[in-house]
C-alpha cells in the first residue's frame, strides 16, 4: 500500500497532523508534509510505501480538501 499526498491541494489546516503525527508534520511552506516520503516532482505528490495504514485512514477522513489518498 502507499499513501499519496497531493501537496498543491493542501491548505495546511493541520488535521492530518492532529490525528496522525507519526506520519505527518507541518512543512516550512505552511502545508502538511508526509514524513519519510519520496516526492514525485512531475505529479507534485508525496508518496510513502507502507505495510500498515495505521492512523492514516483517519488522516484521509479528516482532510477537508481530500488531498490524501491510500492506494492498495
Residue pairs with C-beta under 8 A, 6 or more apart in sequence:
1 49
1 50
1 51
1 53
1 70
1 71
1 72
2 47
2 48
2 49
2 50
2 70
2 71
3 23
3 34
3 37
3 46
3 47
3 48
3 50
3 56
3 68
3 69
3 70
3 71
4 45
4 46
4 47
4 68
4 69
4 70
4 71
5 32
5 34
5 37
5 45
5 46
5 47
5 67
5 68
5 69
6 44
6 45
6 67
6 68
6 69
7 31
7 44
7 45
7 46
7 67
8 44
9 65
9 66
9 67
10 31
10 32
10 65
10 67
11 31
11 64
11 65
12 26
12 30
12 31
12 32
13 63
13 64
14 26
14 32
15 59
15 62
15 63
15 64
16 23
16 24
16 32
16 59
16 62
16 63
16 68
17 24
17 25
17 26
17 32
18 62
19 55
19 58
19 59
19 62
20 54
20 55
20 56
20 58
20 59
22 35
22 54
22 55
23 34
23 35
23 48
23 54
23 55
23 56
23 59
24 32
24 33
24 34
24 35
24 59
25 32
25 33
25 35
26 32
26 33
27 33
33 46
34 46
34 47
34 48
35 48
36 48
37 46
37 47
37 48
38 46
38 47
38 48
39 45
39 46
39 47
40 46
40 47
50 56
53 70
56 68
56 70
57 70
59 68
60 66
60 68
60 69
60 70
